[in-house]
Amino acid sequence: MKNLFYTASLLLFLTGCGGGEKGSAGKTSYAPPKASVEETTTDPMQNKGIGPVKEIQLGEVDQALADAGEEIFTQKCMACHKVDKKFIGPSPKDILDRRSPEWVMNMILNPEEMVQKDPIAKQLLVEANGAPMANQNLTEDDARKVLEYFRTL
C-alpha cells in the first residue's frame, strides 16, 4: 500500500512539473521574458528617434519656456501621463536620464511613426498594453517647451 502511495505521488509530481509550452516536436520549450525598454537598443541615449528633430543643444533651464511647457503638458498630456508615476504612459520625471532630448521631442511630434519604427517606442507601446500615444499636433516650439518643463521635474 505504501509503495502504491509513493508511486502515485511520484507520478503526480512528475506530470505536474513542466511549466513550458509544448513545441512542434512535443518537447517542452522555454519562452524568455520580454526584453525591457533598455534592452531594445544598445544605448537609448544615442537613439534620436524618428522625426523632424535631429539635434538639440541644451543649456541652462529657461524657466519661461518650462512654465509654458507645464501649461501645455497639463492641458494635453495629463490624461495619460502623471509626473511622479507610470500611468497609461510613462512618467516624464527624469526622462532625460533615460532618453535623448531629440528622442523625447520626436516622440511628442511623431508618435505614430515612432511606435511603428523605433525599437524603444515599440516596447513602450507593449508596456502601455497597446495604447498608443495620441498625436496632440504640437509644433516644434510647443514640444521644445514641454521638453524644457520635463527638465524641471
WOSULBEL-V891507 format. One line per field, one symbol per residue. ss: DSSP state (h for helix, s for strand, l for the rest). burial: 1 if it has 24 or more other ideal C-beta (glycine too) atoms within 12 Angstrom, else 0. Layout:
ss = ???
burial = ???
This chain:
ss = lhhhhhhhhhhhhhhhllllsslllllsslllllllhhhlllllllllllllllllllllllhhhhhhhhhhhhhhllllllllllllllllllhhhhllhhhhhhhhhlhhhhhhhlhhhhhhhhhllllllllllllhhhhhhhhhhhhll
burial = 000000000000000000000000000000000000100010010011111010010000000011011101100110001000000011010011011111111111111001100111110110100001100101000111111111110
